[in-house]
């Protein structure tokens, strides 16, 4: 958080369908809750911002490994470059095997 705003892009926009933005990252479906469903937040009922703050997760992996695991598809060349650089990174004091 910086200057009272989230640096990770939350809250996310409410969308009726999943889309891909120009950078190749997914914009997930986040529907507005039904009018009858109310969530208690900060001593009042809030119906607008609940789905905008949910982090994507994979329920199967969460149950299998008993922890939070976020799996997303990346379609940018930057993600491939990052993975390549990470895998082949030389650690100091440790030669290649």
The first five atom37 places (N, CA, C, CB, O) and aatype in JSON, in Angstrom:
{
  "aatype": [20, 20, 20, 20, 20, 20, 20, 20, 20, 20, 20, 20, 20, 20, 20, 20, 20, 20, 20, 20, 20, 20, 20, 20, 20, 20, 20, 20, 20, 20, 20, 20, 20, 20, 20, 20, 20, 20, 20, 20, 20, 20, 20, 20, 20, 20, 20, 20, 20, 20, 20, 20, 20, 20, 20, 20, 20, 20, 20, 20, 20, 20, 20, 20, 20, 20, 20, 20, 20, 20, 20, 20, 20, 20, 20, 20, 20, 20, 20, 20, 20, 20, 20, 20, 20, 20, 20, 20, 20, 20, 20, 20, 20, 20, 20, 20, 20],
  "atom_mask": [
    [1, 1, 1, 1, 1],
    [1, 1, 1, 1, 1],
    [1, 1, 1, 1, 1],
    [1, 1, 1, 1, 1],
    [1, 1, 1, 1, 1],
    [1, 1, 1, 1, 1],
    [1, 1, 1, 1, 1],
    [1, 1, 1, 1, 1],
    [1, 1, 1, 1, 1],
    [1, 1, 1, 1, 1],
    [1, 1, 1, 1, 1],
    [1, 1, 1, 1, 1],
    [1, 1, 1, 1, 1],
    [1, 1, 1, 1, 1],
    [1, 1, 1, 1, 1],
    [1, 1, 1, 1, 1],
    [1, 1, 1, 1, 1],
    [1, 1, 1, 1, 1],
    [1, 1, 1, 1, 1],
    [1, 1, 1, 1, 1],
    [1, 1, 1, 1, 1],
    [1, 1, 1, 1, 1],
    [1, 1, 1, 1, 1],
    [1, 1, 1, 1, 1],
    [1, 1, 1, 1, 1],
    [1, 1, 1, 1, 1],
    [1, 1, 1, 1, 1],
    [1, 1, 1, 1, 1],
    [1, 1, 1, 1, 1],
    [1, 1, 1, 1, 1],
    [1, 1, 1, 1, 1],
    [1, 1, 1, 1, 1],
    [1, 1, 1, 1, 1],
    [1, 1, 1, 1, 1],
    [1, 1, 1, 1, 1],
    [1, 1, 1, 1, 1],
    [1, 1, 1, 1, 1],
    [1, 1, 1, 1, 1],
    [1, 1, 1, 1, 1],
    [1, 1, 1, 1, 1],
    [1, 1, 1, 1, 1],
    [1, 1, 1, 1, 1],
    [1, 1, 1, 1, 1],
    [1, 1, 1, 1, 1],
    [1, 1, 1, 1, 1],
    [1, 1, 1, 1, 1],
    [1, 1, 1, 1, 1],
    [1, 1, 1, 1, 1],
    [1, 1, 1, 1, 1],
    [1, 1, 1, 1, 1],
    [1, 1, 1, 1, 1],
    [1, 1, 1, 1, 1],
    [1, 1, 1, 1, 1],
    [1, 1, 1, 1, 1],
    [1, 1, 1, 1, 1],
    [1, 1, 1, 1, 1],
    [1, 1, 1, 1, 1],
    [1, 1, 1, 1, 1],
    [1, 1, 1, 1, 1],
    [1, 1, 1, 1, 1],
    [1, 1, 1, 1, 1],
    [1, 1, 1, 1, 1],
    [1, 1, 1, 1, 1],
    [1, 1, 1, 1, 1],
    [1, 1, 1, 1, 1],
    [1, 1, 1, 1, 1],
    [1, 1, 1, 1, 1],
    [1, 1, 1, 1, 1],
    [1, 1, 1, 1, 1],
    [1, 1, 1, 1, 1],
    [1, 1, 1, 1, 1],
    [1, 1, 1, 1, 1],
    [1, 1, 1, 1, 1],
    [1, 1, 1, 1, 1],
    [1, 1, 1, 1, 1],
    [1, 1, 1, 1, 1],
    [1, 1, 1, 1, 1],
    [1, 1, 1, 1, 1],
    [1, 1, 1, 1, 1],
    [1, 1, 1, 1, 1],
    [1, 1, 1, 1, 1],
    [1, 1, 1, 1, 1],
    [1, 1, 1, 1, 1],
    [1, 1, 1, 1, 1],
    [1, 1, 1, 1, 1],
    [1, 1, 1, 1, 1],
    [1, 1, 1, 1, 1],
    [1, 1, 1, 1, 1],
    [1, 1, 1, 1, 1],
    [1, 1, 1, 1, 1],
    [1, 1, 1, 1, 1],
    [1, 1, 1, 1, 1],
    [1, 1, 1, 1, 1],
    [1, 1, 1, 1, 1],
    [1, 1, 1, 1, 1],
    [1, 1, 1, 1, 1],
    [1, 1, 1, 1, 1]
  ],
  "atom_positions": [
    [[0.84, -1.16, 0.0], [0.0, 0.0, 0.0], [0.89, 1.23, 0.0], [-0.96, -0.01, 1.21], [1.87, 1.3, 0.75]],
    [[0.56, 2.18, -0.83], [1.35, 3.4, -0.92], [0.4, 4.58, -1.09], [2.37, 3.33, -2.1], [-0.46, 4.57, -1.98]],
    [[0.54, 5.57, -0.25], [-0.33, 6.75, -0.28], [-1.81, 6.38, -0.19], [-0.07, 7.56, -1.55], [-2.65, 7.02, -0.82]],
    [[-2.12, 5.35, 0.59], [-3.51, 4.95, 0.78], [-4.11, 4.15, -0.37], [-4.33, 6.14, 1.01], [-5.31, 3.87, -0.35]],
    [[-3.31, 3.78, -1.38], [-3.8, 2.99, -2.51], [-3.03, 1.68, -2.59], [-3.67, 3.79, -3.85], [-1.84, 1.63, -2.27]],
    [[-3.71, 0.64, -3.02], [-3.08, -0.67, -3.19], [-2.16, -0.65, -4.4], [-4.16, -1.78, -3.33], [-2.55, -0.18, -5.47]],
    [[-0.94, -1.16, -4.25], [0.02, -1.18, -5.36], [-0.18, -2.39, -6.26], [1.44, -1.17, -4.82], [0.49, -2.48, -7.29]],
    [[-1.07, -3.3, -5.92], [-1.31, -4.51, -6.71], [-2.54, -4.39, -7.61], [-1.46, -5.7, -5.79], [-2.96, -5.37, -8.22]],
    [[-3.11, -3.21, -7.69], [-4.22, -2.99, -8.61], [-5.61, -3.29, -8.06], [-4.02, -3.81, -9.8], [-6.57, -3.33, -8.82]],
    [[-5.72, -3.49, -6.77], [-7.04, -3.72, -6.17], [-7.65, -2.39, -5.79], [-6.94, -4.64, -4.94], [-6.9, -1.48, -5.43]],
    [[-8.94, -2.22, -5.85], [-9.94, -3.2, -6.27], [-9.97, -3.37, -7.78], [-11.32, -2.78, -5.77], [-9.75, -2.42, -8.54]],
    [[-10.24, -4.59, -8.2], [-10.32, -4.91, -9.63], [-11.7, -4.48, -10.15], [-10.08, -6.43, -9.88], [-12.65, -4.38, -9.38]],
    [[-11.81, -4.22, -11.47], [-13.11, -3.81, -12.02], [-14.11, -4.96, -12.05], [-12.93, -3.25, -13.43], [-13.73, -6.12, -12.19]],
    [[-15.39, -4.63, -11.92], [-16.44, -5.63, -12.04], [-16.69, -5.9, -13.52], [-17.75, -5.16, -11.33], [-16.93, -4.97, -14.29]],
    [[-16.62, -7.18, -13.93], [-16.81, -7.56, -15.32], [-17.78, -8.73, -15.4], [-15.46, -7.93, -15.99], [-17.83, -9.56, -14.49]],
    [[-18.56, -8.8, -16.47], [-19.5, -9.9, -16.67], [-18.84, -11.14, -17.27], [-20.64, -9.45, -17.57], [-19.35, -12.24, -17.1]],
    [[-17.7, -10.97, -17.96], [-17.0, -12.1, -18.58], [-15.49, -11.89, -18.47], [-17.42, -12.27, -20.07], [-15.03, -10.76, -18.4]],
    [[-14.74, -12.99, -18.45], [-13.28, -12.92, -18.41], [-12.76, -12.41, -19.74], [-12.67, -14.3, -18.08], [-13.23, -12.81, -20.81]],
    [[-11.78, -11.52, -19.69], [-11.2, -10.92, -20.89], [-9.69, -10.91, -20.76], [-11.75, -9.48, -21.13], [-9.15, -11.1, -19.67]],
    [[-9.0, -10.69, -21.88], [-7.54, -10.5, -21.86], [-7.27, -9.05, -22.22], [-6.81, -11.48, -22.85], [-7.81, -8.54, -23.2]],
    [[-6.43, -8.38, -21.43], [-6.13, -6.99, -21.74], [-5.0, -6.92, -22.77], [-5.74, -6.21, -20.46], [-4.52, -7.96, -23.22]],
    [[-4.58, -5.75, -23.13], [-3.57, -5.58, -24.18], [-2.2, -6.12, -23.77], [-3.44, -4.11, -24.52], [-1.4, -6.48, -24.64]],
    [[-1.92, -6.2, -22.48], [-0.64, -6.72, -22.0], [-0.61, -8.25, -21.97], [-0.35, -6.18, -20.62], [0.45, -8.84, -21.73]],
    [[-1.74, -8.9, -22.21], [-1.8, -10.35, -22.18], [-2.23, -10.92, -20.84], [-0.49, -10.91, -22.54], [-2.35, -12.14, -20.71]],
    [[-2.45, -10.08, -19.86], [-2.88, -10.56, -18.56], [-4.41, -10.68, -18.53], [-2.39, -9.62, -17.44], [-5.1, -9.88, -19.16]],
    [[-4.94, -11.67, -17.81], [-6.39, -11.85, -17.78], [-7.08, -10.84, -16.88], [-6.72, -13.25, -17.32], [-6.55, -10.45, -15.84]],
    [[-8.26, -10.43, -17.28], [-9.17, -9.65, -16.45], [-10.31, -10.6, -16.12], [-9.68, -8.31, -17.18], [-11.14, -10.9, -16.98]],
    [[-10.36, -11.08, -14.88], [-11.3, -12.12, -14.51], [-12.71, -11.59, -14.33], [-10.84, -12.78, -13.25], [-12.93, -10.42, -14.01]],
    [[-13.67, -12.51, -14.55], [-15.08, -12.18, -14.32], [-15.26, -11.9, -12.83], [-16.03, -13.33, -14.8], [-14.91, -12.72, -11.98]],
    [[-15.81, -10.76, -12.54], [-16.13, -10.36, -11.17], [-17.52, -9.75, -11.21], [-15.07, -9.36, -10.56], [-17.69, -8.59, -11.6]],
    [[-18.49, -10.54, -10.81], [-19.87, -10.08, -10.91], [-20.29, -9.3, -9.67], [-20.8, -11.25, -11.12], [-19.8, -9.53, -8.56]],
    [[-21.2, -8.38, -9.89], [-21.81, -7.66, -8.78], [-22.73, -8.64, -8.04], [-22.61, -6.39, -9.28], [-23.44, -9.41, -8.67]],
    [[-22.71, -8.6, -6.74], [-23.55, -9.51, -5.95], [-25.03, -9.2, -6.14], [-23.19, -9.42, -4.45], [-25.42, -8.08, -6.49]],
    [[-25.82, -10.21, -5.91], [-27.28, -10.05, -5.99], [-27.73, -9.04, -4.94], [-28.0, -11.41, -5.79], [-27.11, -8.92, -3.89]],
    [[-28.81, -8.31, -5.22], [-29.28, -7.29, -4.27], [-29.6, -7.83, -2.88], [-30.5, -6.62, -4.82], [-29.48, -7.1, -1.9]],
    [[-30.01, -9.1, -2.77], [-30.38, -9.66, -1.47], [-29.2, -10.13, -0.64], [-31.31, -10.78, -1.67], [-29.37, -10.39, 0.55]],
    [[-28.01, -10.26, -1.24], [-26.84, -10.77, -0.53], [-26.06, -9.6, 0.07], [-25.93, -11.6, -1.48], [-25.58, -8.73, -0.66]],
    [[-25.95, -9.59, 1.38], [-25.26, -8.5, 2.06], [-24.07, -9.05, 2.85], [-26.22, -7.73, 2.99], [-24.16, -10.12, 3.43]],
    [[-23.0, -8.33, 2.86], [-21.79, -8.69, 3.6], [-21.57, -7.65, 4.68], [-20.55, -8.8, 2.64], [-21.64, -6.44, 4.42]],
    [[-21.29, -8.12, 5.9], [-21.05, -7.2, 7.01], [-19.59, -6.77, 6.99], [-21.43, -7.85, 8.36], [-18.7, -7.62, 7.12]],
    [[-19.33, -5.48, 6.84], [-17.97, -4.95, 6.76], [-17.91, -3.6, 7.45], [-17.5, -4.84, 5.28], [-18.74, -2.72, 7.18]],
    [[-16.96, -3.44, 8.32], [-16.76, -2.17, 9.03], [-18.05, -1.66, 9.68], [-16.23, -1.12, 8.07], [-18.41, -0.49, 9.56]],
    [[-18.73, -2.56, 10.38], [-19.95, -2.25, 11.13], [-21.11, -1.78, 10.26], [-19.66, -1.2, 12.14], [-22.04, -1.14, 10.74]],
    [[-21.05, -2.1, 8.98], [-22.18, -1.79, 8.1], [-22.24, -2.84, 7.0], [-22.06, -0.35, 7.49], [-21.26, -3.54, 6.74]],
    [[-23.39, -2.95, 6.36], [-23.54, -3.92, 5.29], [-23.05, -3.33, 3.98], [-25.0, -4.37, 5.16], [-23.45, -2.23, 3.59]],
    [[-22.17, -4.07, 3.31], [-21.56, -3.6, 2.08], [-21.88, -4.59, 0.96], [-20.02, -3.43, 2.25], [-21.6, -5.78, 1.1]],
    [[-22.44, -4.12, -0.13], [-22.84, -4.98, -1.23], [-22.08, -4.66, -2.51], [-24.32, -4.86, -1.48], [-22.24, -5.38, -3.5]],
    [[-21.26, -3.63, -2.54], [-20.65, -3.17, -3.78], [-19.24, -3.7, -4.02], [-20.61, -1.68, -3.78], [-18.94, -4.16, -5.12]],
    [[-18.38, -3.65, -3.02], [-16.95, -3.86, -3.27], [-16.42, -5.24, -2.93], [-16.18, -2.87, -2.51], [-15.21, -5.46, -3.02]],
    [[-17.27, -6.17, -2.54], [-16.78, -7.46, -2.06], [-16.02, -8.23, -3.14], [-17.94, -8.29, -1.55], [-14.89, -8.65, -2.89]],
    [[-16.59, -8.44, -4.31], [-15.94, -9.23, -5.35], [-14.73, -8.54, -5.95], [-16.93, -9.54, -6.44], [-13.89, -9.21, -6.56]],
    [[-14.61, -7.27, -5.8], [-13.48, -6.55, -6.37], [-12.18, -6.81, -5.62], [-13.76, -5.07, -6.4], [-11.1, -6.55, -6.15]],
    [[-12.26, -7.3, -4.4], [-11.08, -7.5, -3.57], [-10.66, -8.96, -3.47], [-11.32, -6.94, -2.2], [-9.71, -9.26, -2.74]],
    [[-11.32, -9.87, -4.17], [-11.01, -11.3, -4.09], [-9.79, -11.61, -4.95], [-12.22, -12.15, -4.53], [-9.74, -11.23, -6.12]],
    [[-8.8, -12.31, -4.37], [-7.61, -12.73, -5.09], [-7.92, -14.05, -5.78], [-6.37, -12.87, -4.13], [-8.49, -14.94, -5.15]],
    [[-7.55, -14.21, -7.07], [-7.83, -15.48, -7.75], [-7.06, -16.64, -7.1], [-7.46, -15.37, -9.24], [-5.92, -16.48, -6.68]],
    [[-7.7, -17.79, -7.04], [-7.07, -18.96, -6.44], [-7.6, -20.21, -7.13], [-7.33, -19.02, -4.92], [-8.6, -20.16, -7.84]],
    [[-6.92, -21.34, -6.93], [-7.32, -22.62, -7.48], [-7.76, -23.5, -6.33], [-6.16, -23.28, -8.3], [-6.92, -23.9, -5.51]],
    [[-9.04, -23.81, -6.24], [-9.59, -24.56, -5.1], [-8.98, -25.96, -4.99], [-11.11, -24.66, -5.23], [-8.75, -26.44, -3.89]],
    [[-8.73, -26.61, -6.13], [-8.15, -27.96, -6.11], [-6.77, -27.95, -5.45], [-8.05, -28.52, -7.55], [-6.5, -28.76, -4.57]],
    [[-5.89, -27.03, -5.87], [-4.55, -26.95, -5.3], [-4.58, -26.52, -3.84], [-3.69, -25.99, -6.11], [-3.79, -27.01, -3.04]],
    [[-5.48, -25.62, -3.49], [-5.59, -25.18, -2.09], [-5.93, -26.36, -1.18], [-6.66, -24.08, -1.95], [-5.37, -26.49, -0.09]],
    [[-6.84, -27.22, -1.64], [-7.23, -28.38, -0.85], [-6.13, -29.44, -0.84], [-8.54, -28.97, -1.38], [-5.84, -30.03, 0.2]],
    [[-5.51, -29.69, -1.99], [-4.49, -30.73, -2.09], [-3.26, -30.42, -1.25], [-4.09, -30.92, -3.54], [-2.75, -31.3, -0.56]],
    [[-2.78, -29.18, -1.31], [-1.55, -28.8, -0.61], [-1.8, -28.07, 0.7], [-0.71, -27.95, -1.5], [-0.85, -27.7, 1.39]],
    [[-3.06, -27.86, 1.06], [-3.44, -27.21, 2.31], [-2.76, -25.86, 2.49], [-3.11, -28.12, 3.49], [-2.25, -25.54, 3.56]],
    [[-2.75, -25.07, 1.42], [-2.21, -23.72, 1.46], [-2.79, -22.92, 0.29], [-0.65, -23.73, 1.42], [-3.43, -23.49, -0.58]],
    [[-2.56, -21.63, 0.27], [-3.05, -20.79, -0.83], [-2.06, -20.85, -1.98], [-3.26, -19.32, -0.36], [-0.88, -20.55, -1.81]],
    [[-2.56, -21.24, -3.16], [-1.72, -21.29, -4.36], [-2.46, -20.54, -5.45], [-1.41, -22.77, -4.79], [-3.61, -20.84, -5.76]],
    [[-1.8, -19.56, -6.03], [-2.38, -18.77, -7.12], [-1.74, -19.23, -8.42], [-2.17, -17.24, -6.9], [-0.53, -19.08, -8.61]],
    [[-2.54, -19.79, -9.33], [-2.05, -20.26, -10.62], [-2.73, -19.44, -11.69], [-2.33, -21.8, -10.83], [-3.96, -19.42, -11.79]],
    [[-1.94, -18.75, -12.5], [-2.49, -17.94, -13.58], [-1.75, -18.23, -14.88], [-2.41, -16.43, -13.24], [-0.6, -18.65, -14.86]],
    [[-2.41, -18.01, -15.98], [-1.8, -18.18, -17.29], [-1.19, -16.84, -17.71], [-2.83, -18.69, -18.34], [-1.87, -15.82, -17.7]],
    [[0.07, -16.86, -18.07], [0.75, -15.65, -18.54], [1.03, -15.81, -20.02], [2.07, -15.4, -17.76], [1.59, -16.82, -20.45]],
    [[0.65, -14.83, -20.81], [0.83, -14.92, -22.25], [1.76, -13.85, -22.78], [-0.51, -14.82, -22.96], [1.69, -13.47, -23.95]],
    [[2.63, -13.36, -21.92], [3.55, -12.31, -22.37], [4.96, -12.87, -22.49], [3.53, -11.11, -21.4], [5.31, -13.82, -21.79]],
    [[5.75, -12.3, -23.35], [7.14, -12.71, -23.5], [7.95, -12.36, -22.26], [7.77, -12.06, -24.75], [8.95, -13.0, -21.96]],
    [[7.5, -11.33, -21.54], [8.18, -10.94, -20.3], [8.14, -12.05, -19.26], [7.56, -9.69, -19.74], [9.11, -12.23, -18.52]],
    [[7.04, -12.79, -19.18], [6.93, -13.89, -18.22], [7.89, -15.01, -18.58], [5.49, -14.42, -18.17], [8.51, -15.6, -17.7]],
    [[8.02, -15.31, -19.86], [8.94, -16.36, -20.31], [10.39, -15.94, -20.03], [8.75, -16.65, -21.81], [11.19, -16.76, -19.57]],
    [[10.72, -14.69, -20.3], [12.07, -14.19, -20.02], [12.39, -14.29, -18.53], [12.22, -12.73, -20.5], [13.49, -14.68, -18.15]],
    [[11.42, -13.93, -17.69], [11.62, -13.98, -16.24], [11.89, -15.42, -15.8], [10.4, -13.41, -15.5], [12.81, -15.66, -15.03]],
    [[11.08, -16.38, -16.28], [11.26, -17.77, -15.89], [12.62, -18.3, -16.35], [10.14, -18.64, -16.47], [13.3, -19.0, -15.6]],
    [[13.01, -17.98, -17.57], [14.29, -18.42, -18.1], [15.44, -17.87, -17.25], [14.45, -17.98, -19.57], [16.37, -18.59, -16.9]],
    [[15.35, -16.59, -16.94], [16.4, -15.95, -16.14], [16.45, -16.54, -14.73], [16.16, -14.43, -16.07], [17.54, -16.72, -14.17]],
    [[15.3, -16.85, -14.16], [15.24, -17.4, -12.81], [15.83, -18.81, -12.77], [13.79, -17.43, -12.31], [16.6, -19.14, -11.86]],
    [[15.48, -19.65, -13.75], [15.95, -21.03, -13.76], [17.46, -21.1, -13.97], [15.23, -21.82, -14.86], [18.13, -21.91, -13.33]],
    [[17.99, -20.25, -14.85], [19.41, -20.31, -15.18], [20.26, -19.3, -14.41], [19.58, -20.1, -16.65], [21.4, -19.03, -14.79]],
    [[19.73, -18.75, -13.35], [20.47, -17.78, -12.54], [21.6, -18.49, -11.79], [19.52, -17.06, -11.55], [21.39, -19.54, -11.18]],
    [[22.78, -17.9, -11.83], [23.93, -18.45, -11.11], [23.93, -17.87, -9.71], [25.29, -18.14, -11.85], [23.9, -16.66, -9.52]],
    [[23.94, -18.76, -8.74], [23.98, -18.3, -7.36], [25.44, -18.07, -6.97], [23.29, -19.33, -6.42], [26.32, -18.85, -7.33]],
    [[25.69, -17.01, -6.22], [27.06, -16.69, -5.83], [27.63, -17.78, -4.93], [27.12, -15.32, -5.12], [26.97, -18.27, -4.02]],
    [[28.89, -18.16, -5.22], [29.55, -19.16, -4.4], [29.16, -20.58, -4.75], [29.26, -18.91, -2.98], [29.59, -21.52, -4.08]],
    [[28.35, -20.75, -5.78], [27.91, -22.09, -6.14], [28.07, -22.27, -7.65], [26.43, -22.34, -5.69], [27.33, -21.65, -8.42]],
    [[29.01, -23.1, -8.08], [29.21, -23.27, -9.53], [28.11, -24.13, -10.15], [30.58, -23.91, -9.8], [27.34, -24.79, -9.46]],
    [[28.06, -24.09, -11.47], [27.12, -24.95, -12.19], [27.45, -26.41, -11.93], [27.14, -24.66, -13.71], [28.61, -26.76, -11.76]],
    [[26.44, -27.25, -11.89], [26.65, -28.7, -11.7], [26.78, -29.37, -13.05], [25.49, -29.34, -10.9], [26.96, -30.59, -13.12]]
  ]
}
